[in-house]
Amino acid sequence: MVAEHVIVTSTTDSEASARELATQAVEARLGACAQIAGPITSVYRWDGAVRTDQEWRVEIKTTAERVPALTERLRQLHGYDLPEVIATPIVGGSAGYLAWLSEETAG
């Protein structure tokens, strides 16, 4: 089963950057809405060393067909060399909300 709706997640190094990613996605109708959570603590390996940093998570609700354009836009706007962009299928939910999500992201 292919999901029609998804949540696209990314992380960034500041609340201001997270707000910019969220705002740009919604203004461009690449996402219907976005939530920002943080600060969170991320532990990861980069350039051969394990690092621990504070980040902010951005979750953007969109349609599956908008994911490629949203991914590209996030790459353009992001300050990281290799930004996290992960699409997670929404497999259920309020029919009214999901219809709204589709309407808000229609090109």
All heavy atoms as an XYZ file, in Angstrom:
811
protein
N       0.835     -1.179      0.000
C       0.000      0.000      0.000
C       0.882      1.246      0.000
O       1.769      1.391      0.831
C      -0.887     -0.017      1.248
C      -1.729      1.220      1.395
S      -2.983      0.966      2.663
C      -2.563      2.263      3.770
N       0.669      2.131     -0.921
C       1.429      3.365     -1.013
C       0.643      4.465     -0.308
O      -0.544      4.667     -0.564
C       1.687      3.746     -2.493
C       2.380      5.078     -2.586
C       2.495      2.653     -3.177
N       1.303      5.172      0.588
C       0.643      6.238      1.351
C       0.478      7.474      0.478
O       1.379      7.845     -0.280
C       1.457      6.574      2.585
N      -0.661      8.110      0.595
C      -0.941      9.344     -0.137
C      -0.401     10.563      0.606
O      -0.074     11.580     -0.004
C      -2.446      9.481     -0.318
C      -2.863     10.664     -1.154
C      -4.367     10.740     -1.336
O      -5.059      9.706     -1.214
O      -4.855     11.841     -1.601
N      -0.285     10.458      1.931
C       0.163     11.563      2.770
C       1.384     11.133      3.559
O       1.506      9.971      3.931
C      -0.947     11.985      3.729
C      -2.198     12.376      3.019
N      -3.214     11.469      2.779
C      -2.586     13.549      2.467
C      -4.182     12.081      2.121
N      -3.828     13.339      1.914
N       2.282     12.087      3.837
C       3.514     11.783      4.556
C       3.869     12.918      5.518
O       3.374     14.044      5.386
C       4.707     11.542      3.602
C       4.463     10.367      2.687
C       5.018     12.780      2.803
N       4.742     12.586      6.456
C       5.380     13.579      7.315
C       6.845     13.598      6.924
O       7.516     12.562      6.953
C       5.238     13.230      8.806
C       3.768     13.186      9.196
C       6.012     14.244      9.660
C       3.524     12.660     10.603
N       7.333     14.750      6.524
C       8.746     14.907      6.174
C       9.447     15.546      7.368
O       9.030     16.605      7.851
C       8.927     15.755      4.901
C      10.398     16.054      4.647
C       8.308     15.040      3.707
N      10.485     14.884      7.847
C      11.214     15.327      9.024
C      12.613     15.785      8.641
O      13.285     15.156      7.816
C      11.325     14.171     10.044
O      10.022     13.704     10.348
C      12.021     14.617     11.316
N      13.035     16.889      9.265
C      14.401     17.363      9.142
C      14.824     17.936     10.480
O      13.981     18.239     11.325
C      14.506     18.440      8.048
O      15.857     18.764      7.790
N      16.114     18.063     10.693
C      16.633     18.715     11.896
C      17.590     19.818     11.469
O      18.172     19.776     10.388
C      17.376     17.717     12.810
O      18.382     17.052     12.052
C      16.425     16.713     13.421
N      17.727     20.805     12.348
C      18.613     21.922     12.063
C      19.197     22.451     13.367
O      18.787     22.038     14.451
C      17.886     23.016     11.248
O      18.830     23.983     10.799
C      16.770     23.650     12.033
N      20.144     23.370     13.267
C      20.930     23.784     14.432
C      20.363     24.943     15.249
O      20.957     25.326     16.249
C      22.353     24.115     14.006
C      22.426     25.258     13.018
O      21.374     25.760     12.573
O      23.554     25.646     12.667
N      19.237     25.518     14.853
C      18.676     26.632     15.627
C      17.167     26.705     15.433
O      16.635     26.236     14.425
C      19.306     27.959     15.216
O      18.862     28.347     13.930
N      16.501     27.317     16.395
C      15.062     27.505     16.274
C      14.745     28.416     15.095
O      13.789     28.180     14.355
C      14.484     28.080     17.562
C      12.982     28.212     17.516
C      12.378     28.730     18.803
O      13.124     29.027     19.750
O      11.133     28.830     18.851
N      15.556     29.449     14.897
C      15.327     30.367     13.776
C      15.426     29.649     12.439
O      14.605     29.871     11.540
C      16.321     31.527     13.839
N      16.395     28.784     12.295
C      16.545     28.013     11.061
C      15.365     27.062     10.867
O      14.856     26.913      9.748
C      17.862     27.235     11.094
O      18.032     26.470      9.934
N      14.914     26.439     11.949
C      13.758     25.545     11.875
C      12.509     26.315     11.445
O      11.740     25.854     10.604
C      13.534     24.864     13.222
N      12.327     27.514     12.002
C      11.175     28.341     11.618
C      11.241     28.719     10.139
O      10.224     28.730      9.454
C      11.121     29.609     12.466
C      10.619     29.390     13.855
C      10.636     30.714     14.632
N      10.261     30.511     15.992
C       9.046     30.723     16.471
N       8.098     31.156     15.676
N       8.783     30.512     17.742
N      12.434     29.006      9.656
C      12.590     29.375      8.243
C      12.250     28.198      7.332
O      11.547     28.357      6.336
C      14.011     29.871      7.974
C      14.259     30.312      6.558
C      13.474     31.561      6.140
O      12.928     32.285      7.006
O      13.405     31.808      4.925
N      12.735     27.007      7.664
C      12.414     25.826      6.863
C      10.909     25.580      6.849
O      10.321     25.327      5.792
C      13.133     24.589      7.414
C      14.656     24.559      7.304
C      15.210     23.333      8.026
C      15.116     24.595      5.863
N      10.279     25.668      8.015
C       8.833     25.434      8.120
C       8.055     26.476      7.329
O       7.150     26.144      6.556
C       8.418     25.453      9.590
N       8.408     27.735      7.501
C       7.703     28.829      6.828
C       7.830     28.721      5.319
O       6.844     28.861      4.584
C       8.231     30.190      7.315
O       8.002     30.284      8.731
C       7.553     31.355      6.610
N       9.027     28.476      4.830
C       9.253     28.372      3.390
C       8.452     27.208      2.791
O       7.896     27.330      1.704
C      10.739     28.197      3.096
C      11.573     29.420      3.369
C      11.374     30.502      2.333
O      11.063     30.224      1.177
N      11.541     31.751      2.737
N       8.413     26.079      3.494
C       7.668     24.918      2.991
C       6.180     25.223      2.885
O       5.544     24.920      1.868
C       7.905     23.712      3.897
N       5.620     25.853      3.909
C       4.186     26.141      3.906
C       3.863     27.251      2.903
O       2.881     27.152      2.157
C       3.696     26.481      5.331
C       2.242     26.942      5.316
C       3.856     25.261      6.248
N       4.684     28.301      2.858
C       4.433     29.387      1.899
C       4.444     28.886      0.460
O       3.662     29.343     -0.371
C       5.450     30.514      2.080
C       5.173     31.389      3.278
C       6.149     32.535      3.428
O       7.179     32.575      2.712
O       5.885     33.396      4.283
N       5.330     27.940      0.161
C       5.445     27.398     -1.196
C       4.415     26.299     -1.475
O       4.426     25.712     -2.556
C       6.853     26.855     -1.419
N       3.536     26.017     -0.520
C       2.537     24.955     -0.621
C       3.165     23.573     -0.817
O       2.556     22.675     -1.390
C       1.506     25.238     -1.707
C       0.611     26.418     -1.372
C      -0.577     26.486     -2.312
N      -1.510     27.508     -1.896
C      -2.515     27.327     -1.044
N      -2.718     26.156     -0.511
N      -3.328     28.323     -0.718
N       4.388     23.425     -0.329
C       5.037     22.116     -0.332
C       4.653     21.332      0.912
O       4.859     20.127      0.979
C       6.554     22.271     -0.434
C       7.040     22.929     -1.723
C       8.530     23.207     -1.653
C       6.693     22.070     -2.928
N       4.111     22.009      1.887
C       3.589     21.398      3.099
C       2.356     22.157      3.540
O       2.254     23.361      3.310
N       1.409     21.452      4.156
C       0.193     22.101      4.642
C       0.439     22.781      5.978
O      -0.126     23.826      6.265
C      -0.932     21.077      4.778
N       1.280     22.159      6.798
C       1.612     22.722      8.100
C       2.916     22.079      8.560
O       3.370     21.089      7.989
C       0.499     22.479      9.114
S       0.240     20.746      9.519
N       3.500     22.681      9.582
C       4.745     22.146     10.122
C       4.785     22.387     11.625
O       4.248     23.383     12.110
C       5.949     22.805      9.451
N       5.393     21.476     12.334
C       5.633     21.635     13.749
C       7.126     21.628     13.996
O       7.880     20.952     13.285
C       4.986     20.510     14.578
C       3.502     20.668     14.770
C       2.717     20.259     13.534
O       3.009     19.240     12.920
N       1.746     21.047     13.150
N       7.516     22.399     15.007
C       8.918     22.494     15.405
C       9.020     22.013     16.842
O       8.247     22.454     17.694
C       9.422     23.941     15.279
C       9.332     24.400     13.820
C      10.845     24.072     15.827
C       9.497     25.886     13.632
N       9.959     21.123     17.107
C      10.195     20.625     18.457
C      11.664     20.811     18.800
O      12.543     20.577     17.966
C       9.818     19.151     18.550
N      11.919     21.249     19.999
C      13.309     21.375     20.405
C      13.448     22.302     21.589
O      12.472     22.909     22.023
N      14.619     22.382     22.064
C      15.782     21.664     21.536
C      15.740     20.174     21.877
O      15.168     19.769     22.870
C      16.965     22.341     22.213
C      16.416     22.931     23.470
C      14.974     23.248     23.194
N      16.349     19.401     21.002
C      16.544     17.970     21.204
C      18.049     17.723     21.196
O      18.825     18.558     20.715
C      15.851     17.120     20.111
C      16.386     17.476     18.722
C      14.338     17.289     20.178
C      15.895     16.552     17.608
N      18.460     16.595     21.705
C      19.874     16.232     21.689
C      20.087     15.161     20.634
O      19.410     14.137     20.642
C      20.320     15.709     23.062
O      20.089     16.743     24.031
C      21.800     15.341     23.060
N      21.002     15.415     19.721
C      21.328     14.452     18.662
C      22.747     13.929     18.867
O      23.670     14.710     19.125
C      21.223     15.115     17.287
O      19.890     15.469     17.012
N      22.897     12.625     18.756
C      24.196     11.970     18.832
C      24.412     11.288     17.492
O      23.566     10.515     17.042
C      24.242     10.940     19.984
C      25.613     10.269     20.046
C      23.884     11.602     21.311
N      25.529     11.582     16.838
C      25.759     11.065     15.491
C      27.257     11.014     15.198
O      28.071     11.633     15.890
C      25.045     11.952     14.458
C      25.490     13.407     14.512
C      26.464     13.886     13.630
C      24.965     14.278     15.449
C      26.883     15.200     13.687
C      25.374     15.594     15.514
C      26.338     16.054     14.633
O      26.766     17.364     14.703
N      27.597     10.267     14.150
C      28.994     10.200     13.711
C      29.140     11.097     12.489
O      28.365     11.018     11.538
C      29.364      8.756     13.341
C      30.839      8.601     12.980
C      31.179      7.155     12.650
N      30.749      6.217     13.664
C      31.436      5.930     14.771
N      32.590      6.510     15.006
N      30.957      5.050     15.642
N      30.150     11.965     12.514
C      30.417     12.864     11.387
C      31.915     13.075     11.286
O      32.572     13.358     12.291
C      29.697     14.206     11.582
C      29.769     15.088     10.380
C      30.544     16.213     10.217
C      29.074     14.929      9.147
N      30.362     16.752      8.974
C      29.458     15.985      8.299
C      28.158     13.996      8.677
C      28.961     16.121      7.008
C      27.668     14.153      7.391
C      28.065     15.196      6.578
N      32.465     12.925     10.099
C      33.906     13.067      9.870
C      34.718     12.188     10.826
O      35.750     12.604     11.359
C      34.352     14.530      9.981
C      33.881     15.376      8.816
O      33.666     14.818      7.721
O      33.728     16.597      9.000
N      34.222     10.965     11.074
C      34.960      9.993     11.862
C      34.867     10.157     13.370
O      35.486      9.394     14.100
N      34.107     11.134     13.847
C      33.999     11.358     15.288
C      32.526     11.319     15.706
O      31.649     11.733     14.948
C      34.608     12.700     15.666
N      32.299     10.833     16.919
C      30.950     10.858     17.471
C      30.738     12.224     18.096
O      31.557     12.700     18.887
C      30.753      9.743     18.516
C      29.386      9.857     19.181
C      30.917      8.374     17.867
N      29.634     12.854     17.720
C      29.327     14.211     18.188
C      27.981     14.219     18.900
O      27.117     13.404     18.600
C      29.282     15.173     17.014
C      30.616     15.260     16.267
C      30.614     16.317     15.234
N      30.078     17.558     15.795
C      30.217     18.742     15.244
N      30.857     18.858     14.122
N      29.693     19.814     15.789
N      27.814     15.169     19.768
C      26.542     15.412     20.447
C      26.240     16.894     20.302
O      27.061     17.735     20.676
C      26.625     15.033     21.937
O      26.993     13.660     22.039
C      25.299     15.266     22.641
N      25.078     17.205     19.722
C      24.698     18.593     19.484
C      23.230     18.808     19.795
O      22.428     17.878     19.758
C      24.943     18.985     18.015
C      26.418     19.176     17.710
O      27.089     19.908     18.448
O      26.891     18.573     16.722
N      22.896     20.048     20.039
C      21.509     20.455     20.216
C      20.934     20.798     18.843
O      21.568     21.489     18.052
C      21.470     21.692     21.117
C      20.169     21.920     21.790
C      20.276     23.021     22.818
O      20.537     24.154     22.451
N      20.084     22.685     24.077
N      19.728     20.288     18.568
C      19.067     20.554     17.291
C      17.581     20.816     17.524
O      17.064     20.603     18.614
C      19.219     19.363     16.331
C      20.633     19.131     15.855
C      20.695     18.054     14.802
O      20.335     16.883     15.097
O      21.104     18.366     13.669
N      16.922     21.270     16.467
C      15.467     21.459     16.445
C      14.916     20.599     15.318
O      15.473     20.562     14.222
C      15.120     22.929     16.209
C      15.229     23.728     17.465
C      14.195     24.182     18.231
C      16.426     24.172     18.116
N      14.687     24.872     19.317
C      16.047     24.876     19.275
C      17.786     24.024     17.857
C      16.947     25.448     20.156
C      18.701     24.589     18.727
C      18.279     25.280     19.857
N      13.809     19.899     15.593
C      13.187     19.017     14.610
C      12.019     19.753     13.949
O      11.216     20.388     14.619
C      12.670     17.748     15.280
C      11.998     16.790     14.294
C      11.419     15.551     14.969
N      12.470     14.794     15.635
C      12.499     14.556     16.951
N      11.560     14.997     17.735
N      13.494     13.865     17.476
N      11.950     19.637     12.629
C      10.848     20.195     11.862
C      10.108     19.026     11.232
O      10.726     18.190     10.563
C      11.348     21.153     10.755
C      10.178     21.756      9.992
C      12.243     22.229     11.330
N       8.789     18.966     11.445
C       7.951     17.929     10.837
C       6.930     18.621      9.950
O       6.125     19.420     10.432
C       7.260     17.093     11.904
C       8.236     16.281     12.725
C       7.571     15.422     13.766
O       6.418     15.712     14.150
O       8.204     14.454     14.193
N       6.972     18.313      8.662
C       6.121     18.957      7.666
C       5.151     17.918      7.115
O       5.573     16.868      6.630
C       6.980     19.551      6.531
C       8.001     20.528      7.098
C       6.089     20.214      5.470
C       9.143     20.869      6.153
N       3.837     18.235      7.193
C       2.814     17.337      6.654
C       2.556     17.702      5.203
O       2.335     18.874      4.880
C       1.495     17.465      7.433
C       1.462     16.704      8.735
C       2.458     17.215      9.689
C       2.220     16.672     11.094
N       2.793     17.540     12.097
N       2.597     16.705      4.327
C       2.437     16.964      2.899
C       1.879     15.723      2.202
O       1.595     14.716      2.836
C       3.782     17.406      2.279
O       3.550     17.899      0.955
C       4.800     16.281      2.236
N       1.740     15.808      0.886
C       1.318     14.656      0.097
C       2.552     13.965     -0.475
O       3.599     14.581     -0.649
C       0.395     15.084     -1.066
O       1.099     16.013     -1.894
C      -0.887     15.706     -0.546
N       2.403     12.695     -0.790
C       3.522     11.930     -1.334
C       4.046     12.558     -2.622
O       5.256     12.575     -2.860
C       3.091     10.487     -1.568
N       3.144     13.102     -3.432
C       3.595     13.681     -4.707
C       4.417     14.954     -4.516
O       5.184     15.324     -5.399
C       2.418     13.937     -5.638
C       1.502     15.056     -5.210
C       0.346     15.259     -6.176
O       0.036     14.344     -6.956
O      -0.239     16.351     -6.143
N       4.309     15.625     -3.369
C       5.070     16.856     -3.110
C       6.443     16.585     -2.480
O       7.252     17.499     -2.354
C       4.273     17.798     -2.216
C       2.947     18.247     -2.795
C       3.093     19.033     -4.074
N       3.208     20.457     -3.758
C       3.596     21.378     -4.627
N       3.904     21.042     -5.848
N       3.673     22.628     -4.273
N       6.705     15.342     -2.086
C       7.956     15.023     -1.397
C       9.199     15.375     -2.217
O      10.133     15.986     -1.688
C       7.981     13.552     -0.924
C       9.363     13.155     -0.419
C       6.937     13.343      0.159
N       9.306     15.036     -3.502
C      10.520     15.392     -4.241
C      10.793     16.903     -4.262
O      11.928     17.335     -4.037
C      10.268     14.851     -5.651
C       9.293     13.731     -5.443
C       8.402     14.194     -4.326
N       9.765     17.704     -4.507
C       9.952     19.163     -4.539
C      10.288     19.693     -3.151
O      11.141     20.585     -3.011
C       8.704     19.850     -5.089
N       9.651     19.161     -2.116
C       9.942     19.588     -0.744
C      11.362     19.201     -0.368
O      12.097     20.009      0.219
C       8.938     18.976      0.228
C       9.177     19.271      1.707
C       9.234     20.768      1.996
C       8.113     18.576      2.551
N      11.774     18.005     -0.718
C      13.140     17.556     -0.428
C      14.158     18.487     -1.076
O      15.132     18.911     -0.445
C      13.349     16.110     -0.916
O      12.425     15.264     -0.226
C      14.767     15.634     -0.682
N      13.932     18.826     -2.325
C      14.855     19.721     -3.028
C      14.879     21.096     -2.381
O      15.944     21.696     -2.212
C      14.472     19.828     -4.505
C      15.407     20.703     -5.318
C      16.865     20.268     -5.258
O      17.154     19.059     -5.107
O      17.750     21.154     -5.351
N      13.723     21.622     -2.006
C      13.655     22.944     -1.359
C      14.380     22.933     -0.024
O      15.104     23.873      0.300
C      12.198     23.367     -1.186
C      12.041     24.759     -0.684
C      12.430     25.754     -1.777
N      12.212     27.094     -1.288
C      13.066     28.086     -1.447
N      14.178     27.898     -2.139
N      12.812     29.275     -0.971
N      14.190     21.880      0.757
C      14.893     21.787      2.038
C      16.402     21.735      1.826
O      17.162     22.380      2.561
C      14.414     20.560      2.828
C      12.990     20.639      3.370
C      12.577     19.298      3.969
C      12.834     21.763      4.377
N      16.846     21.012      0.815
C      18.287     20.962      0.509
C      18.821     22.342      0.155
O      19.917     22.717      0.555
C      18.559     19.992     -0.640
C      18.685     18.574     -0.199
C      19.358     17.730     -1.279
N      18.692     16.441     -1.298
C      18.148     15.883     -2.350
N      18.189     16.473     -3.515
N      17.568     14.717     -2.254
N      18.057     23.110     -0.618
C      18.475     24.459     -1.013
C      18.587     25.402      0.187
O      19.500     26.219      0.248
C      17.488     25.058     -2.015
C      17.480     24.405     -3.363
C      16.303     24.870     -4.212
O      15.425     25.604     -3.752
N      16.271     24.431     -5.465
N      17.643     25.297      1.106
C      17.571     26.221      2.237
C      18.458     25.834      3.413
O      18.808     26.686      4.226
C      16.123     26.302      2.743
C      15.092     26.896      1.808
C      13.683     26.630      2.348
C      15.329     28.384      1.637
N      18.783     24.568      3.507
C      19.418     24.032      4.707
C      20.861     24.476      4.848
O      21.585     24.602      3.876
C      19.348     22.505      4.681
C      19.151     21.911      6.027
N      20.132     21.898      6.974
C      18.075     21.322      6.597
C      19.673     21.323      8.068
N      18.418     20.967      7.857
N      21.290     24.661      6.085
C      22.670     25.039      6.369
C      23.618     23.863      6.508
O      24.834     24.051      6.551
N      23.110     22.647      6.573
C      23.948     21.458      6.728
C      24.452     20.985      5.365
O      23.758     21.113      4.361
C      23.166     20.318      7.356
C      22.817     20.468      8.822
C      23.154     21.594      9.551
C      22.136     19.462      9.469
C      22.823     21.708     10.892
C      21.792     19.563     10.807
C      22.143     20.692     11.516
O      21.811     20.782     12.841
N      25.650     20.382      5.367
C      26.180     19.762      4.143
C      25.310     18.591      3.695
O      25.117     18.378      2.504
C      27.606     19.247      4.368
C      28.608     20.357      4.594
O      28.350     21.507      4.163
O      29.652     20.087      5.217
N      24.821     17.821      4.656
C      24.004     16.639      4.368
C      22.786     16.663      5.297
O      22.774     16.015      6.341
C      24.819     15.356      4.586
C      24.137     14.040      4.261
C      23.719     13.971      2.793
C      25.049     12.881      4.616
N      21.757     17.422      4.935
C      20.603     17.534      5.831
C      19.782     16.247      5.891
O      19.651     15.539      4.899
C      19.779     18.666      5.216
C      20.175     18.707      3.785
C      21.605     18.245      3.729
N      19.252     15.996      7.072
C      18.300     14.901      7.238
C      16.992     15.299      6.566
O      16.438     16.359      6.834
C      18.038     14.666      8.722
C      16.918     13.693      8.993
C      16.532     13.620     10.464
O      17.054     14.387     11.277
O      15.685     12.787     10.778
N      16.516     14.457      5.667
C      15.193     14.615      5.068
C      14.619     13.208      4.970
O      15.071     12.405      4.154
C      15.237     15.295      3.682
C      13.828     15.428      3.121
C      15.926     16.651      3.750
N      13.639     12.912      5.843
C      13.055     11.585      5.901
C      11.546     11.712      5.738
O      10.917     12.516      6.427
C      13.377     10.897      7.239
C      14.887     10.692      7.368
C      12.634      9.572      7.371
C      15.320     10.173      8.718
N      10.968     10.928      4.840
C       9.525     10.919      4.625
C       8.937      9.663      5.266
O       9.349      8.549      4.944
C       9.195     10.951      3.141
N       7.985      9.859      6.170
C       7.314      8.765      6.864
C       5.857      8.730      6.423
O       5.164      9.750      6.515
C       7.390      8.978      8.391
O       8.759      9.128      8.774
C       6.764      7.819      9.136
N       5.377      7.591      5.952
C       3.982      7.509      5.493
C       2.988      7.732      6.625
O       3.201      7.290      7.747
C       3.847      6.087      4.949
C       5.186      5.475      4.994
C       6.085      6.328      5.812
N       1.908      8.413      6.305
C       0.752      8.514      7.195
C      -0.225      7.451      6.704
O      -0.722      7.534      5.584
C       0.115      9.915      7.125
C       1.117     10.979      7.592
C      -1.168      9.963      7.951
C       0.642     12.412      7.380
N      -0.484      6.460      7.522
C      -1.307      5.328      7.079
C      -2.755      5.430      7.540
O      -3.567      4.558      7.225
C      -0.695      3.976      7.520
C       0.644      3.761      6.834
C      -0.554      3.903      9.024
N      -3.091      6.469      8.241
C      -4.462      6.658      8.686
C      -4.610      8.017      9.327
O      -3.636      8.736      9.509
N      -5.848      8.354      9.643
C      -6.098      9.625     10.307
C      -7.464     10.160      9.953
O      -8.246      9.528      9.247
N      -7.727     11.350     10.423
C      -8.992     12.020     10.167
C      -9.138     12.313      8.677
O      -8.287     12.980      8.077
C      -9.035     13.319     10.967
O     -10.005     14.196     10.469
N     -10.210     11.844      8.087
C     -10.442     12.065      6.654
C     -10.501     13.554      6.332
O      -9.957     13.995      5.323
C     -11.728     11.367      6.214
N     -11.146     14.334      7.194
C     -11.236     15.770      6.976
C      -9.879     16.442      7.008
O      -9.571     17.295      6.174
N      -9.043     16.067      7.970
C      -7.699     16.638      8.072
C      -6.865     16.270      6.850
O      -6.183     17.125      6.268
C      -7.000     16.159      9.355
C      -5.603     16.703      9.485
C      -5.378     17.957     10.012
C      -4.509     15.958      9.049
C      -4.092     18.467     10.106
C      -3.226     16.454      9.144
C      -3.014     17.709      9.676
O      -1.735     18.220      9.769
N      -6.905     15.018      6.444
C      -6.115     14.593      5.301
C      -6.588     15.253      4.010
O      -5.774     15.585      3.140
C      -6.122     13.063      5.187
C      -5.460     12.333      6.357
C      -5.640     10.824      6.226
C      -3.991     12.708      6.498
N      -7.890     15.495      3.883
C      -8.406     16.239      2.726
C      -7.876     17.671      2.748
O      -7.477     18.208      1.705
C      -9.934     16.220      2.713
N      -7.885     18.296      3.918
C      -7.340     19.657      4.070
C      -5.863     19.684      3.679
O      -5.420     20.588      2.954
C      -7.525     20.141      5.509
C      -6.808     21.411      5.802
C      -7.219     22.682      5.526
C      -5.529     21.532      6.427
N      -6.281     23.601      5.935
C      -5.225     22.906      6.495
C      -4.608     20.628      6.926
C      -4.049     23.406      7.047
C      -3.423     21.108      7.480
C      -3.164     22.481      7.533
N      -5.109     18.679      4.147
C      -3.685     18.587      3.824
C      -3.497     18.551      2.303
O      -2.654     19.271      1.762
C      -3.118     17.322      4.485
C      -1.627     17.138      4.545
C      -1.276     16.175      5.658
C      -1.070     16.661      3.249
N      -4.280     17.752      1.617
C      -4.206     17.671      0.152
C      -4.555     19.001     -0.517
O      -3.876     19.420     -1.452
C      -5.120     16.572     -0.377
O      -4.674     15.302      0.052
N      -5.601     19.646     -0.029
C      -6.012     20.940     -0.598
C      -4.935     21.991     -0.425
O      -4.669     22.777     -1.353
C      -7.304     21.431      0.070
C      -8.530     20.625     -0.273
C      -9.714     20.968      0.614
O      -9.718     22.034      1.266
O     -10.663     20.159      0.658
N      -4.307     22.039      0.737
C      -3.308     23.069      1.031
C      -2.008     22.880      0.257
O      -1.242     23.825      0.096
C      -3.011     23.122      2.539
C      -4.143     23.699      3.338
C      -4.500     25.105      2.906
O      -3.608     25.956      2.765
O      -5.709     25.359      2.679
N      -1.753     21.675     -0.211
C      -0.514     21.416     -0.951
C      -0.737     21.274     -2.449
O       0.197     20.977     -3.188
C       0.187     20.157     -0.403
O      -0.713     19.057     -0.465
C       0.661     20.377      1.022
N      -1.962     21.503     -2.900
C      -2.241     21.440     -4.343
C      -1.518     22.597     -5.018
O      -1.629     23.742     -4.601
C      -3.738     21.500     -4.595
N      -0.744     22.226     -6.053
C       0.080     23.186     -6.777
C      -0.646     24.391     -7.215
O      -0.304     25.469     -7.357
